[in-house]
Amino acid sequence: MLKIDIISVQPQMFRGFLEESIVARAVKKGACEVNIINLRDYGVGKWKKCDDKPYGGGPGLLMLCEPWFKAVEAACAARGEEGVLNTVARRIIMTSPAGKTFTQRDAELFAGVAAPSNPNAQTFSHLIFLCGHYEGFDARIETMVTDKYSIGDFVMTGGELAAAAMVDSIVRLLPGVLGGGPAATASESFGREGLLEAPQYTHPPEFRGMKVPEVLLSGDHAKIEAWRTAEARKLTKEQRPDLIK
């Protein structure tokens, strides 16, 4: 079972995410365990301080080293793990605009999915997400980080939403979480071919003059598959040409 810890100064932001989403289903099924850790429990001094002014001046506040090291060490100890630098089965993931962009391939990596692009996927047992805040982290915190990710070229007020997005994309790939098995995720956007998903239709066959393509009503599975492949390539070329190799 994949164990996931998320460390944040705003743990209440994850309440709905854990109670209403696919993640809640995955936890109920025993596919994963998700624990939210309040960084302030490890804050410095009487007021549980987690930030301070940066040396050398500059705007805003930086996150202090001590609370983060203590929180990560506690998360590892709670899982029966020693130290924070053993990365064989554990990853410590920092949310940061300076990180590389998180993709479906990364979700597959952390979910341990044997995808065509990653046939020898490593199996991880523990993921720890560090949610940035304020002006960011003291650079020394990065010494215990194994991966640093962004979800796009923009800046948010904190890393909570980024962590939630990454966790959701990972958890939905775990075996048994979605119905339909591996096929449920193989043909969707960024799946086997790395393309966008072809257009899909359901009832009625015609709505306000807009008809479902005849091939989808034909019952000819070979033709339907060929149509979907062609449409996926066409859509990707038009809307995300950067995905076409």
C-alpha positions, 0 to 999 in steps of 0.5 A, a space after each residue: 500500500 502506498 503511504 502518502 504524507 503531505 506537510 503544510 501550514 494550511 492542512 485544512 485545505 485538504 479536507 474536501 480533497 480527502 473526503 469527497 474525491 477519488 482519493 477518498 475511494 482509494 483510501 477506503 479500498 486500501 490502495 493508499 494511505 494519506 496523512 496530512 501533517 500540520 507543519 506548525 506542530 513542529 514550529 519554533 518557540 512558544 508561537 510555533 513559528 515557521 517563517 522568518 525574514 530572509 538574510 540579505 533583505 528582500 520582500 516576504 518571509 522564508 520558511 524555516 529549516 527546523 520545522 521542516 526537518 522535524 516534520 519530515 523526520 517525524 513522518 519517516 519515524 511514524 512509518 518505521 523508517 530511519 533517517 530522511 536520506 534513504 530514497 530507495 522506496 521513499 521520495 520527498 517531493 517539494 512543490 516549487 515554481 523552480 521545479 520541473 513540470 509534473 507530467 503523466 509520466 511522473 504520475 506513472 513513476 510514483 504510482 509504480 505503473 509499468 507504462 510503455 514509456 516506463 516499463 521498469 517502473 520502481 515501486 515506491 512505498 512512501 511519498 512525502 509532499 512539502 507544500 511551499 508557502 510565503 516566499 519559499 523555502 530556506 535553501 537548506 531544506 532542499 538537501 533532503 528533497 529527492 524531487 522538485 516539481 511545478 504544475 505550470 509556469 505560474 506562481 500560487 500563494 502556496 503549494 497545497 493545490 499543486 500537491 493535491 493535483 499531483 497526489 490525485 494524478 498518482 492515486 488514480 493510477 494505483 491498481 483497483 482505484 478506477 474501474 476497468 483496470 489498466 484500460 481505464 487509463 491507457 486510452 485517455 489523454 497522455 496515455 499509451 501514445 502520449 496524445 490527447 484523447 479523441 473526442 467522445 460522444 454519448 446519447 442522444 445520437 443527434 442533438 440540435 443538429 449535431 450528430 455523432 460520427 457514423 463510425 461510432 455507431 457502426 459497431 466495427 471496432 477496428 474502424 472505431 479504433 482507427 478513427 479514434 487514433 486519427 482524431 487523437 493525432 489530429 486534436 493533439 497536432 491542433 491543440 498541443 503540437 508540443 506533444 507530437 514527436 
